[in-house]
Amino acid sequence: PGLSYAWIFNNTTLDLQEDSRRFVSQATGSLSLAKVEPWDVGNYTCAVSSAGARRRVQGPPTALTLRGDGVMGEYEPKIEVRFPETTYAAKGSSVRLECFALGK
């Protein structure tokens, strides 16, 4: 509770409000990119903020590169679900469940 995640791309914070190809999970901090394009190549850094501690910490950068041969193989379609088997919520509260569809 109180943590939020953001990603920095080549020293600029990603604005993902209107981006349909990229998504940041506020449950895990994971960044998902759909259909990587040449302009996605660069360094990605995760930043975690804590409202309670009033602190922001950045991880090490991770480089994204494109393969020269363009071959990534076939991926079997699957749904990635990362939430508990049972989720409890109080009436009138908000709940976030995240699910990712992967594959080709």
C-alpha positions as CSV (number, residue, x, y, z in Angstrom):
1,P,0.0,0.0,0.0
2,G,1.2,3.5,-0.8
3,L,3.6,2.4,-3.5
4,S,3.4,3.6,-7.1
5,Y,5.5,2.6,-10.1
6,A,6.7,4.5,-13.1
7,W,9.2,3.8,-15.9
8,I,11.9,6.0,-17.3
9,F,12.9,5.6,-20.9
10,N,16.3,7.2,-21.9
11,N,16.1,9.6,-18.9
12,T,12.5,10.7,-19.7
13,T,9.5,9.5,-17.6
14,L,7.1,7.5,-19.8
15,D,3.7,9.1,-20.0
16,L,1.5,6.0,-20.5
17,Q,-1.9,7.7,-20.1
18,E,-2.7,7.6,-23.8
19,D,-0.4,4.7,-24.8
20,S,-2.2,1.6,-25.9
21,R,1.0,-0.4,-26.5
22,R,2.6,0.0,-23.1
23,F,1.2,-0.7,-19.6
24,V,2.7,-0.5,-16.1
25,S,1.2,-2.9,-13.5
26,Q,0.6,-1.0,-10.3
27,A,0.4,-4.3,-8.5
28,T,3.9,-5.6,-9.5
29,G,5.6,-2.7,-11.3
30,S,6.1,-4.7,-14.5
31,L,6.2,-2.9,-17.8
32,S,4.6,-4.6,-20.7
33,L,5.2,-3.6,-24.3
34,A,3.0,-4.9,-27.2
35,K,4.5,-5.0,-30.7
36,V,8.0,-3.6,-30.1
37,E,9.0,-1.0,-32.6
38,P,12.5,0.3,-33.5
39,W,11.9,3.5,-31.5
40,D,11.3,1.4,-28.3
41,V,15.1,0.5,-28.3
42,G,16.9,2.2,-25.4
43,N,17.3,2.1,-21.6
44,Y,14.4,1.5,-19.2
45,T,14.6,2.2,-15.5
46,C,11.9,1.4,-13.0
47,A,11.1,4.1,-10.3
48,V,9.1,3.2,-7.2
49,S,7.5,6.0,-5.1
50,S,6.2,5.6,-1.5
51,A,3.6,8.2,-0.5
52,G,4.1,7.4,3.2
53,A,7.9,7.7,3.2
54,R,7.8,10.5,0.6
55,R,10.6,8.8,-1.2
56,R,11.3,7.7,-4.8
57,V,13.9,5.0,-5.6
58,Q,15.2,4.0,-9.1
59,G,16.5,0.7,-10.1
60,P,19.3,0.0,-12.5
61,P,18.7,0.7,-16.2
62,T,17.7,-2.3,-18.4
63,A,18.6,-2.1,-22.1
64,L,16.1,-3.1,-24.8
65,T,17.6,-4.1,-28.1
66,L,16.1,-5.6,-31.3
67,R,17.5,-8.8,-32.6
68,G,19.3,-8.4,-35.9
69,D,17.7,-11.5,-37.5
70,G,14.1,-10.5,-36.6
71,V,13.4,-14.0,-35.3
72,M,11.7,-14.4,-32.0
73,G,10.0,-17.7,-32.5
74,E,6.4,-18.6,-32.0
75,Y,4.7,-18.1,-28.6
76,E,1.8,-20.2,-27.5
77,P,-1.1,-18.0,-26.5
78,K,-1.8,-17.8,-22.8
79,I,-3.3,-15.6,-20.2
80,E,-1.0,-14.4,-17.4
81,V,-3.0,-13.8,-14.2
82,R,-1.2,-12.4,-11.1
83,F,-3.8,-12.0,-8.4
84,P,-4.8,-14.2,-5.4
85,E,-7.3,-17.0,-5.9
86,T,-9.7,-15.0,-3.6
87,T,-9.9,-11.3,-3.4
88,Y,-11.8,-9.6,-0.6
89,A,-13.3,-6.1,-0.9
90,A,-15.5,-3.9,1.3
91,K,-18.7,-2.7,-0.2
92,G,-18.1,0.6,-2.1
93,S,-14.3,0.1,-2.3
94,S,-12.3,-0.2,-5.5
95,V,-10.4,-3.4,-6.5
96,R,-7.9,-3.8,-9.3
97,L,-7.4,-7.2,-11.0
98,E,-4.7,-7.4,-13.7
99,C,-4.5,-9.9,-16.5
100,F,-2.2,-10.0,-19.5
101,A,-2.8,-11.8,-22.8
102,L,0.4,-13.1,-24.4
103,G,1.2,-15.0,-27.6
104,K,1.3,-14.9,-31.3
